[in-house]
Amino acid sequence: MSSGTKTLQRPAPSDILLANPVVAVLRAGHARDYAPVIAALSDGGVRSIELTLSTAGVFELLPGLIRDFGEQVEIGVGTVTTEGEARHAIDAGARFLVTPVTDGSIVSAAVERGIPVYPGGLTPTELLAGWRAGATAVKIFPASTVGPGYIAQLRGPFPDLQVIPSGGVAIEDAPGWIEAGALAVSLGGPLVGDAFKGGDLGELTRRAKKVSRLVAEALGARGPR
């Protein structure tokens, strides 16, 4: 950076995410359906919860969900595609932001407020742009198109890059990504299953416990970060 340029203050990942590096991505018909699913995930040890803006009512119900679950989980907002949405989410209490794209204005809005942010990208150019803008980690999306080996290829030119895979990551895939060096893994359908369609929430808790166990074992095998 040139002299006089402010040093970048990259927001750190939360202690909750570091303790169990799994992000549950929730998409429902309406945000009023979120509460029992959040409770079931928390019971299974998954406590980083992404509420997507493709679900109706997120901004309206977010403060209440944070009030009810804020002691147990961290609730962030995902599918953020504009700076306005980013600022609205932060003002409503979001603990982190996730985007499907690399947009510097979204990253900057979060960095200015000290909020962890995970911008999405797939190519080295996109991922590096998000990282340089101040992202806590960059989201490899859709991760299923590249696989865990992609991390090693990225770390060649970008050794400090922190990544979170998202999109098509199955429960059984999670440990491979962690062993490859991912900061965390992001799971939607493979973890949530039919929970928003009347599915057994006890089964959801069991799936959450399973992915939490697999990831913990992978962290142990990988050793210190």
N, C-alpha and C positions, 0 to 999 in steps of 0.2 A: 504494500500500500504506500501511497505517496505521503510525505510528511504533512501533518495536519489532518489526515483522514482518521476518523474515529475508529478505534479498534473494535472489531466485531465481537459481540458478546453472545455466543451461541447458547441458547437455552439448553440446560441439561435434561436428560430423561428423568422421570420421577423415580423415587425409591420404590413405588408400587410396581412400576414396569420392570425395574432392575431385579426385583425380588421374584417375579414370575413374568418373563418376557413374552406374554401372549396378549394380543389385542383381539377382542371379540367385536366383529363388525355386525351391527344390528340394522336390518331393514324390515320394516313392518308396514301395514296399511296405515296405521296412525300411531303417533307417539304414546297414546294412552295404553297401548299394548305392551309397552316396554317394561314396566315395573316388575312383573313376576319373572320375566326372563333375566333381567339384571340380577334379581335375588338368587335365581337358580345358578347362574354363572358364578356369582360371588361365593355361593356355598361350595362350588367346585374349585375354588382358588383362582379363577380368572377374574381379575379386578381392574383391568384396563378396558373400558367400554367405549366403543365408538358408535355414536348415534348419527346416522347418515341423513343428510338433508334431502335425500330422495324420499324420505318418510314425512308425511304431513304432520304438522303440529310440534316439530322439534323445538323451535325457538319459544313457543308458548309454554311448553311443559318442562323445558330444561331446568329452570330454577327450582321447581318442585321436586324433580328427580334428584337434583344435587342435594337439596335439603333432606330428602328421605334416605339417600344412599351415600352421601358424601363422606361419612365416616368409614365406610367399608370399601368403596371403589373410587377410581378416578374416572370421570365422565368427560369425554371429548366429543368434538363434532367433526364429522367427516363429509366427504363429497362437497367440500368447500371449493367453489370455482370462481369467486369474485372477492375482491378486497372488502367490499361492503359486507358480504356474508361472514368473512373472517372477523371483522370488527364487531359485528352483531353477536357472533358466537362468544367472543371473548367477554363482551359486556354482559352477556347472559350467564357467564360463569364457567364456560368450557375450560377444562384443565389442559387440553391439548387440541391441536387442529390437524386434520388429515386432508390432503387434496389428491385428486386423481391426475393432476397435471403439475407442471412446473411453471409457476407464476411468481415472479419476484415480488410483486406487490402484496401477495398473500403472505409469503414468508416474512417480509419486512413488517407487516402488521403484527404478526405474532412475536417476532424478535424484539420489537420495540416495547412490548408488554412483558417480555420474559416468559412467554408461553411456548412450551415445546411444540414444534411443527414438523410434519412429515409430508413433504411434497412428493407427488408421484412422477415417475418417469421410467423410461426403459433404456434409452440409449445412453452411452457415456456422456454425451454432450448435455442431455437433459439432467442427468443425475449430478454431474459436476456443477451445473448452474444452480441447482437447488442447494447443494452443499455450500457453495461459495456465498450464496445469499444469506446463509446463517441457519440452515435447517439443523434440527437436532439429529435427525437421520433422514436419509432419502428413501422413499418407498419404491421398490422395484415392482412395477405394475405394467402388465399382468405377469406375475412371477412364474406362472406355470409354463410360459413360453421359453424360458431360459434355463431354469433349474439352479440348484445350489452352487454348481461349479462356476456360475457367472460371478460370484463374489470374488473368487480367487483371481479371475481375469481382471476385474475392476481394481482389485487391490494392487495389481502390478503398477499401473500408472498413478493410482490414487490410494496410497497406503493408509491414510487416515480416514477414509470414507466409511461412515456408519450407514448400514442399510437395514430396511425392514421389508421382507417380501410380502406381497399381498396379491390376491387374485389367483384362484385355483389351488391354494395351498391346503392340502388334506391334513388331517390329524397325523397320519403316519409320515407325512413329509416334514413335519415341523422339526424333529430332531436333526435331520440332515442339514437344514438351513442353519440351525443354531451351531452345529459342529463346524459348519463352513465359515462361521464368523458373524452371522447376522446379530444385530442388537436385539431383535425380537422377531416374532412372526405374527402375521395378521390373518385371522381366519373368519370367514363369514358362514356360508351355507354348510360346509363340512362340520363345523362345530355347532351352529345353531339348529341345523336340521329343520324339523317340522314344528319347532316350538311356537311359532306364531300362527300355526294352523291347528291348534288343539293338541299338539303332540305332548308326550309325557315329559314334564319338567324334571322329573327324577332322572330320566335318561339324559337330559341335557346336563344336569349336574355331574353325572357319571362321565360323560364325554369331556366335560371341563376338567374333571380330576385326571382323566387319562392324558390329555394333552399337557396338563401341568406336570404330571409325573415324567412323561417322555422328555419334555423340555428340561426339567431339572436334571435328569440323567445325562442329557446331552451337554448341559453346562458343566457338569462334573467331569465328563470325559474330555471336554475342551480345555478345562483348567482356567486360570485367571484370564480376565479380558486383556 
